[in-house]
Amino acid sequence: MGLLFILLVFVVLPAGIAFALGRNLPRLRPRWSALRRNCAAASAAGFLPVVLPIATVVADGYDGQYMLWVMILLLAGLVISLIIGLPVALLAARKA
């Protein structure tokens, strides 16, 4: 059950966000270049799912020892945006 939740949060949710933004950003921001739209969609897809864990870590008590965990979560968001968000955003932008 835990693996299904992790798969849902860290694969399906970013793919959905990237697809929705990649599909709709050309209509919402027509002046942006295609590179900027795809990077924005991929970044949002990677970093939105890790905002809640980062907020939880910081709210638990910020005394500096949790900075490593925040950096690990930010790195996970970057990896998610590159591996999942960018290809899905590129595919959705081509379909649009």
The first five atom37 places (N, CA, C, CB, O) and aatype in JSON, in Angstrom:
{
  "aatype": [12, 7, 10, 10, 13, 9, 10, 10, 19, 13, 19, 19, 10, 14, 0, 7, 9, 0, 13, 0, 10, 7, 1, 2, 10, 14, 1, 10, 1, 14, 1, 17, 15, 0, 10, 1, 1, 2, 4, 0, 0, 0, 15, 0, 0, 7, 13, 10, 14, 19, 19, 10, 14, 9, 0, 16, 19, 19, 0, 3, 7, 18, 3, 7, 5, 18, 12, 10, 17, 19, 12, 9, 10, 10, 10, 0, 7, 10, 19, 9, 15, 10, 9, 9, 7, 10, 14, 19, 0, 10, 10, 0, 0, 1, 11, 0],
  "atom_mask": [
    [1, 1, 1, 1, 1],
    [1, 1, 1, 0, 1],
    [1, 1, 1, 1, 1],
    [1, 1, 1, 1, 1],
    [1, 1, 1, 1, 1],
    [1, 1, 1, 1, 1],
    [1, 1, 1, 1, 1],
    [1, 1, 1, 1, 1],
    [1, 1, 1, 1, 1],
    [1, 1, 1, 1, 1],
    [1, 1, 1, 1, 1],
    [1, 1, 1, 1, 1],
    [1, 1, 1, 1, 1],
    [1, 1, 1, 1, 1],
    [1, 1, 1, 1, 1],
    [1, 1, 1, 0, 1],
    [1, 1, 1, 1, 1],
    [1, 1, 1, 1, 1],
    [1, 1, 1, 1, 1],
    [1, 1, 1, 1, 1],
    [1, 1, 1, 1, 1],
    [1, 1, 1, 0, 1],
    [1, 1, 1, 1, 1],
    [1, 1, 1, 1, 1],
    [1, 1, 1, 1, 1],
    [1, 1, 1, 1, 1],
    [1, 1, 1, 1, 1],
    [1, 1, 1, 1, 1],
    [1, 1, 1, 1, 1],
    [1, 1, 1, 1, 1],
    [1, 1, 1, 1, 1],
    [1, 1, 1, 1, 1],
    [1, 1, 1, 1, 1],
    [1, 1, 1, 1, 1],
    [1, 1, 1, 1, 1],
    [1, 1, 1, 1, 1],
    [1, 1, 1, 1, 1],
    [1, 1, 1, 1, 1],
    [1, 1, 1, 1, 1],
    [1, 1, 1, 1, 1],
    [1, 1, 1, 1, 1],
    [1, 1, 1, 1, 1],
    [1, 1, 1, 1, 1],
    [1, 1, 1, 1, 1],
    [1, 1, 1, 1, 1],
    [1, 1, 1, 0, 1],
    [1, 1, 1, 1, 1],
    [1, 1, 1, 1, 1],
    [1, 1, 1, 1, 1],
    [1, 1, 1, 1, 1],
    [1, 1, 1, 1, 1],
    [1, 1, 1, 1, 1],
    [1, 1, 1, 1, 1],
    [1, 1, 1, 1, 1],
    [1, 1, 1, 1, 1],
    [1, 1, 1, 1, 1],
    [1, 1, 1, 1, 1],
    [1, 1, 1, 1, 1],
    [1, 1, 1, 1, 1],
    [1, 1, 1, 1, 1],
    [1, 1, 1, 0, 1],
    [1, 1, 1, 1, 1],
    [1, 1, 1, 1, 1],
    [1, 1, 1, 0, 1],
    [1, 1, 1, 1, 1],
    [1, 1, 1, 1, 1],
    [1, 1, 1, 1, 1],
    [1, 1, 1, 1, 1],
    [1, 1, 1, 1, 1],
    [1, 1, 1, 1, 1],
    [1, 1, 1, 1, 1],
    [1, 1, 1, 1, 1],
    [1, 1, 1, 1, 1],
    [1, 1, 1, 1, 1],
    [1, 1, 1, 1, 1],
    [1, 1, 1, 1, 1],
    [1, 1, 1, 0, 1],
    [1, 1, 1, 1, 1],
    [1, 1, 1, 1, 1],
    [1, 1, 1, 1, 1],
    [1, 1, 1, 1, 1],
    [1, 1, 1, 1, 1],
    [1, 1, 1, 1, 1],
    [1, 1, 1, 1, 1],
    [1, 1, 1, 0, 1],
    [1, 1, 1, 1, 1],
    [1, 1, 1, 1, 1],
    [1, 1, 1, 1, 1],
    [1, 1, 1, 1, 1],
    [1, 1, 1, 1, 1],
    [1, 1, 1, 1, 1],
    [1, 1, 1, 1, 1],
    [1, 1, 1, 1, 1],
    [1, 1, 1, 1, 1],
    [1, 1, 1, 1, 1],
    [1, 1, 1, 1, 1]
  ],
  "atom_positions": [
    [[0.82, -1.19, 0.0], [0.0, 0.0, 0.0], [0.87, 1.26, 0.0], [-0.93, 0.0, 1.2], [0.54, 2.24, -0.67]],
    [[1.96, 1.22, 0.75], [2.86, 2.37, 0.8], [3.54, 2.62, -0.54], [0.0, 0.0, 0.0], [3.74, 3.77, -0.94]],
    [[3.9, 1.52, -1.24], [4.52, 1.66, -2.54], [3.56, 2.27, -3.55], [5.01, 0.31, -3.04], [3.97, 3.07, -4.41]],
    [[2.31, 1.91, -3.46], [1.3, 2.48, -4.35], [1.13, 3.98, -4.09], [-0.05, 1.77, -4.16], [0.98, 4.76, -5.04]],
    [[1.16, 4.39, -2.84], [1.06, 5.8, -2.49], [2.27, 6.58, -3.01], [0.94, 5.97, -0.97], [2.12, 7.68, -3.56]],
    [[3.46, 6.01, -2.85], [4.67, 6.67, -3.35], [4.63, 6.78, -4.86], [5.93, 5.9, -2.9], [4.98, 7.82, -5.42]],
    [[4.2, 5.74, -5.53], [4.07, 5.76, -6.98], [3.06, 6.82, -7.42], [3.65, 4.38, -7.51], [3.29, 7.53, -8.4]],
    [[1.97, 6.91, -6.71], [0.94, 7.88, -7.05], [1.43, 9.31, -6.86], [-0.3, 7.64, -6.2], [1.2, 10.16, -7.72]],
    [[2.1, 9.58, -5.75], [2.53, 10.95, -5.45], [3.72, 11.37, -6.28], [2.86, 11.07, -3.97], [3.77, 12.51, -6.76]],
    [[4.68, 10.49, -6.47], [5.92, 10.89, -7.11], [6.02, 10.54, -8.59], [7.06, 10.27, -6.4], [7.03, 10.85, -9.22]],
    [[5.01, 9.89, -9.17], [5.04, 9.6, -10.6], [3.77, 10.12, -11.28], [5.19, 8.08, -10.84], [3.86, 10.89, -12.24]],
    [[2.62, 9.72, -10.81], [1.37, 10.08, -11.49], [1.03, 11.56, -11.29], [0.22, 9.2, -10.97], [0.64, 12.23, -12.24]],
    [[1.18, 12.06, -10.1], [0.87, 13.47, -9.84], [1.78, 14.42, -10.63], [1.01, 13.77, -8.35], [1.26, 15.35, -11.26]],
    [[3.1, 14.23, -10.63], [3.93, 15.12, -11.47], [3.65, 14.98, -12.96], [5.39, 14.84, -11.22], [3.69, 15.96, -13.7]],
    [[3.35, 13.77, -13.4], [3.03, 13.59, -14.82], [1.74, 14.33, -15.18], [2.89, 12.09, -15.15], [1.65, 14.94, -16.25]],
    [[0.77, 14.28, -14.31], [-0.48, 15.01, -14.55], [-0.29, 16.51, -14.54], [0.0, 0.0, 0.0], [-0.87, 17.22, -15.37]],
    [[0.51, 17.0, -13.61], [0.77, 18.44, -13.55], [1.52, 18.89, -14.79], [1.57, 18.8, -12.28], [1.19, 19.92, -15.39]],
    [[2.53, 18.14, -15.18], [3.31, 18.49, -16.38], [2.45, 18.44, -17.63], [4.52, 17.55, -16.53], [2.57, 19.3, -18.5]],
    [[1.6, 17.45, -17.72], [0.73, 17.34, -18.89], [-0.24, 18.51, -18.95], [-0.04, 16.02, -18.88], [-0.42, 19.12, -20.01]],
    [[-0.86, 18.83, -17.83], [-1.83, 19.93, -17.82], [-1.17, 21.27, -18.13], [-2.54, 20.0, -16.46], [-1.7, 22.06, -18.91]],
    [[-0.02, 21.52, -17.53], [0.65, 22.78, -17.8], [1.25, 22.82, -19.2], [1.73, 23.03, -16.77], [1.2, 23.85, -19.87]],
    [[1.81, 21.7, -19.64], [2.37, 21.67, -20.99], [1.31, 21.86, -22.05], [0.0, 0.0, 0.0], [1.59, 22.41, -23.12]],
    [[0.1, 21.43, -21.77], [-1.0, 21.55, -22.72], [-1.61, 22.96, -22.69], [-2.08, 20.51, -22.4], [-2.04, 23.47, -23.73]],
    [[-1.65, 23.59, -21.5], [-2.37, 24.85, -21.38], [-1.48, 26.09, -21.37], [-3.17, 24.84, -20.14], [-1.98, 27.19, -21.61]],
    [[-0.19, 25.96, -21.09], [0.65, 27.15, -21.07], [0.77, 27.85, -22.43], [2.02, 26.78, -20.59], [0.89, 29.08, -22.45]],
    [[0.74, 27.14, -23.56], [0.76, 27.91, -24.82], [-0.44, 28.84, -24.98], [0.79, 26.95, -26.0], [-0.33, 29.89, -25.63]],
    [[-1.57, 28.48, -24.41], [-2.74, 29.37, -24.48], [-2.69, 30.44, -23.4], [-4.03, 28.55, -24.33], [-3.13, 31.57, -23.62]],
    [[-2.16, 30.09, -22.23], [-2.13, 31.05, -21.13], [-1.0, 32.07, -21.28], [-1.99, 30.31, -19.82], [-1.18, 33.24, -20.95]],
    [[0.14, 31.63, -21.76], [1.31, 32.5, -21.92], [1.84, 32.41, -23.34], [2.41, 32.12, -20.9], [2.89, 31.79, -23.56]],
    [[1.16, 33.0, -24.31], [1.6, 32.85, -25.71], [2.91, 33.58, -26.01], [0.54, 33.37, -26.63], [3.59, 33.23, -26.97]],
    [[3.27, 34.58, -25.21], [4.5, 35.32, -25.47], [5.75, 34.58, -24.98], [4.43, 36.67, -24.81], [6.85, 34.89, -25.42]],
    [[5.57, 33.62, -24.08], [6.72, 32.86, -23.6], [7.24, 31.96, -24.7], [6.34, 32.02, -22.36], [6.48, 31.49, -25.55]],
    [[8.55, 31.74, -24.69], [9.12, 30.8, -25.66], [8.76, 29.37, -25.26], [10.66, 30.98, -25.76], [8.35, 29.11, -24.13]],
    [[8.91, 28.47, -26.21], [8.59, 27.06, -25.92], [9.51, 26.5, -24.84], [8.7, 26.21, -27.2], [9.07, 25.7, -24.02]],
    [[10.76, 26.91, -24.83], [11.7, 26.45, -23.81], [11.26, 26.9, -22.42], [13.11, 26.96, -24.1], [11.3, 26.13, -21.47]],
    [[10.84, 28.15, -22.32], [10.41, 28.68, -21.03], [9.13, 28.0, -20.54], [10.18, 30.19, -21.13], [9.0, 27.69, -19.35]],
    [[8.19, 27.75, -21.44], [6.96, 27.06, -21.06], [7.23, 25.63, -20.6], [5.97, 27.05, -22.22], [6.67, 25.19, -19.6]],
    [[8.08, 24.92, -21.33], [8.38, 23.54, -20.94], [9.16, 23.48, -19.63], [9.17, 22.85, -22.03], [8.93, 22.59, -18.81]],
    [[10.08, 24.4, -19.44], [10.83, 24.43, -18.17], [9.92, 24.77, -16.99], [11.98, 25.44, -18.25], [10.07, 24.21, -15.91]],
    [[8.98, 25.69, -17.2], [8.04, 26.04, -16.14], [7.13, 24.87, -15.8], [7.22, 27.25, -16.55], [6.86, 24.61, -14.63]],
    [[6.66, 24.16, -16.81], [5.8, 23.01, -16.57], [6.56, 21.89, -15.85], [5.21, 22.48, -17.89], [6.04, 21.29, -14.92]],
    [[7.78, 21.62, -16.28], [8.58, 20.57, -15.66], [8.96, 20.94, -14.22], [9.84, 20.3, -16.48], [8.94, 20.09, -13.34]],
    [[9.31, 22.2, -13.99], [9.66, 22.63, -12.64], [8.48, 22.55, -11.69], [10.2, 24.06, -12.66], [8.61, 22.08, -10.56]],
    [[7.33, 22.98, -12.15], [6.13, 22.89, -11.31], [5.79, 21.44, -11.01], [4.94, 23.59, -11.98], [5.38, 21.1, -9.9]],
    [[5.94, 20.6, -12.01], [5.64, 19.18, -11.82], [6.6, 18.52, -10.85], [5.67, 18.44, -13.16], [6.22, 17.6, -10.12]],
    [[7.83, 18.96, -10.83], [8.8, 18.35, -9.93], [8.75, 18.87, -8.51], [0.0, 0.0, 0.0], [8.94, 18.12, -7.56]],
    [[8.5, 20.16, -8.37], [8.61, 20.75, -7.05], [7.29, 20.85, -6.28], [9.19, 22.1, -7.17], [7.32, 20.96, -5.05]],
    [[6.15, 20.82, -6.94], [4.89, 20.86, -6.2], [4.66, 19.64, -5.3], [3.74, 20.98, -7.17], [4.17, 19.8, -4.18]],
    [[4.99, 18.41, -5.75], [4.78, 17.28, -4.85], [5.7, 17.25, -3.62], [4.95, 16.01, -5.61], [5.38, 16.57, -2.64]],
    [[6.82, 17.97, -3.65], [7.72, 17.94, -2.5], [7.53, 19.13, -1.58], [9.15, 17.9, -2.97], [8.25, 19.26, -0.58]],
    [[6.58, 20.01, -1.89], [6.35, 21.17, -1.03], [5.79, 20.74, 0.33], [5.39, 22.16, -1.72], [6.23, 21.25, 1.36]],
    [[4.85, 19.83, 0.34], [4.26, 19.38, 1.59], [5.29, 18.68, 2.49], [3.1, 18.44, 1.31], [5.33, 18.99, 3.69]],
    [[6.12, 17.76, 1.99], [7.14, 17.19, 2.87], [8.15, 18.22, 3.38], [7.88, 16.1, 2.14], [8.6, 18.13, 4.52]],
    [[8.5, 19.2, 2.54], [9.42, 20.24, 3.0], [8.78, 21.07, 4.1], [9.86, 21.14, 1.83], [9.43, 21.4, 5.09]],
    [[7.52, 21.42, 3.92], [6.81, 22.19, 4.94], [6.7, 21.39, 6.24], [5.41, 22.58, 4.45], [6.79, 21.96, 7.33]],
    [[6.5, 20.09, 6.13], [6.42, 19.25, 7.32], [7.76, 19.21, 8.05], [5.98, 17.84, 6.95], [7.8, 19.29, 9.28]],
    [[8.84, 19.08, 7.31], [10.17, 19.03, 7.93], [10.5, 20.35, 8.59], [11.24, 18.68, 6.88], [11.02, 20.37, 9.71]],
    [[10.19, 21.45, 7.93], [10.5, 22.76, 8.49], [9.61, 23.07, 9.69], [10.34, 23.84, 7.42], [10.07, 23.66, 10.66]],
    [[8.34, 22.69, 9.63], [7.41, 22.98, 10.72], [7.7, 22.12, 11.95], [5.98, 22.75, 10.26], [7.31, 22.47, 13.07]],
    [[8.38, 21.0, 11.75], [8.69, 20.11, 12.87], [9.63, 20.78, 13.86], [9.31, 18.82, 12.37], [9.65, 20.4, 15.03]],
    [[10.38, 21.7, 13.44], [11.31, 22.4, 14.32], [12.57, 22.71, 13.55], [0.0, 0.0, 0.0], [13.4, 21.83, 13.31]],
    [[12.7, 23.92, 13.17], [13.85, 24.28, 12.35], [14.98, 24.72, 13.26], [13.49, 25.39, 11.33], [14.95, 25.83, 13.81]],
    [[15.97, 23.87, 13.43], [17.15, 24.24, 14.2], [18.43, 23.92, 13.44], [17.15, 23.53, 15.55], [19.5, 23.84, 14.05]],
    [[18.35, 23.72, 12.16], [19.53, 23.51, 11.34], [19.84, 22.06, 11.04], [0.0, 0.0, 0.0], [20.45, 21.77, 10.02]],
    [[19.43, 21.16, 11.91], [19.74, 19.75, 11.66], [18.87, 19.15, 10.57], [19.57, 18.96, 12.93], [19.21, 18.1, 10.03]],
    [[17.78, 19.8, 10.24], [16.89, 19.31, 9.19], [17.23, 19.86, 7.81], [15.46, 19.64, 9.53], [16.58, 19.52, 6.83]],
    [[18.25, 20.7, 7.74], [18.62, 21.29, 6.46], [19.05, 20.23, 5.46], [19.75, 22.3, 6.66], [18.8, 20.38, 4.26]],
    [[19.67, 19.16, 5.91], [20.04, 18.07, 5.02], [18.81, 17.43, 4.4], [20.86, 17.02, 5.78], [18.8, 17.12, 3.21]],
    [[17.76, 17.23, 5.19], [16.54, 16.62, 4.66], [15.84, 17.54, 3.68], [15.59, 16.28, 5.8], [15.26, 17.07, 2.7]],
    [[15.88, 18.83, 3.92], [15.28, 19.78, 2.98], [16.05, 19.75, 1.65], [15.28, 21.21, 3.57], [15.44, 19.79, 0.58]],
    [[17.38, 19.68, 1.73], [18.18, 19.61, 0.51], [17.92, 18.31, -0.26], [19.67, 19.73, 0.85], [17.87, 18.31, -1.49]],
    [[17.76, 17.21, 0.46], [17.45, 15.94, -0.19], [16.09, 16.0, -0.89], [17.47, 14.78, 0.84], [15.95, 15.5, -2.0]],
    [[15.11, 16.62, -0.25], [13.79, 16.76, -0.86], [13.84, 17.67, -2.09], [12.8, 17.3, 0.16], [13.16, 17.41, -3.08]],
    [[14.63, 18.74, -2.03], [14.77, 19.61, -3.2], [15.48, 18.89, -4.34], [15.56, 20.88, -2.82], [15.13, 19.07, -5.51]],
    [[16.46, 18.07, -4.01], [17.13, 17.28, -5.04], [16.16, 16.25, -5.64], [18.36, 16.56, -4.46], [16.19, 16.0, -6.85]],
    [[15.32, 15.67, -4.81], [14.3, 14.74, -5.32], [13.34, 15.46, -6.25], [13.53, 14.09, -4.15], [12.94, 14.9, -7.26]],
    [[12.96, 16.68, -5.92], [12.09, 17.47, -6.8], [12.76, 17.77, -8.13], [0.0, 0.0, 0.0], [12.11, 17.73, -9.17]],
    [[14.06, 18.06, -8.1], [14.79, 18.3, -9.34], [14.85, 17.05, -10.21], [16.2, 18.8, -9.04], [14.67, 17.11, -11.42]],
    [[15.11, 15.91, -9.59], [15.18, 14.65, -10.32], [13.82, 14.3, -10.92], [15.67, 13.5, -9.4], [13.73, 13.85, -12.06]],
    [[12.77, 14.5, -10.14], [11.41, 14.23, -10.65], [11.09, 15.13, -11.82], [10.37, 14.41, -9.53], [10.49, 14.7, -12.81]],
    [[11.47, 16.39, -11.72], [11.17, 17.31, -12.82], [11.94, 16.95, -14.08], [11.47, 18.74, -12.41], [11.43, 17.13, -15.18]],
    [[13.16, 16.45, -13.94], [13.95, 16.09, -15.12], [13.53, 14.76, -15.72], [15.42, 16.05, -14.77], [13.48, 14.62, -16.94]],
    [[13.24, 13.78, -14.88], [12.94, 12.44, -15.38], [11.48, 12.29, -15.8], [13.28, 11.4, -14.32], [11.19, 11.63, -16.8]],
    [[10.58, 12.88, -15.06], [9.15, 12.7, -15.34], [8.54, 13.95, -15.97], [8.4, 12.33, -14.06], [7.84, 13.85, -16.98]],
    [[8.79, 15.1, -15.38], [8.12, 16.31, -15.81], [8.5, 16.8, -17.2], [0.0, 0.0, 0.0], [7.62, 17.16, -17.99]],
    [[9.78, 16.81, -17.51], [10.22, 17.35, -18.78], [9.74, 16.53, -19.98], [11.72, 17.45, -18.8], [9.22, 17.11, -20.93]],
    [[9.89, 15.21, -19.98], [9.37, 14.45, -21.15], [7.87, 14.57, -21.33], [9.73, 12.99, -21.02], [7.38, 14.66, -22.46]],
    [[7.13, 14.57, -20.23], [5.67, 14.68, -20.34], [5.28, 16.07, -20.82], [5.0, 14.38, -18.99], [4.36, 16.2, -21.63]],
    [[5.97, 17.11, -20.34], [5.67, 18.47, -20.79], [5.99, 18.64, -22.27], [6.46, 19.48, -19.96], [5.24, 19.29, -23.0]],
    [[7.1, 18.07, -22.71], [7.44, 18.15, -24.14], [6.42, 17.43, -24.99], [8.83, 17.55, -24.38], [6.03, 17.92, -26.05]],
    [[5.98, 16.27, -24.54], [4.98, 15.51, -25.28], [3.64, 16.25, -25.33], [4.79, 14.14, -24.66], [2.99, 16.28, -26.37]],
    [[3.25, 16.83, -24.22], [1.98, 17.55, -24.18], [2.04, 18.82, -25.03], [1.61, 17.9, -22.74], [1.05, 19.2, -25.65]],
    [[3.21, 19.47, -25.06], [3.34, 20.69, -25.87], [3.28, 20.36, -27.35], [4.65, 21.42, -25.54], [2.77, 21.15, -28.14]],
    [[3.8, 19.21, -27.73], [3.72, 18.82, -29.14], [2.29, 18.51, -29.54], [4.62, 17.61, -29.42], [1.89, 18.78, -30.67]],
    [[1.52, 17.93, -28.62], [0.13, 17.6, -28.93], [-0.74, 18.84, -29.0], [-0.43, 16.65, -27.89], [-1.75, 18.85, -29.7]],
    [[-0.33, 19.89, -28.27], [-1.11, 21.13, -28.27], [-0.88, 21.85, -29.51], [-0.78, 22.01, -27.1], [-1.45, 22.92, -29.72]]
  ]
}
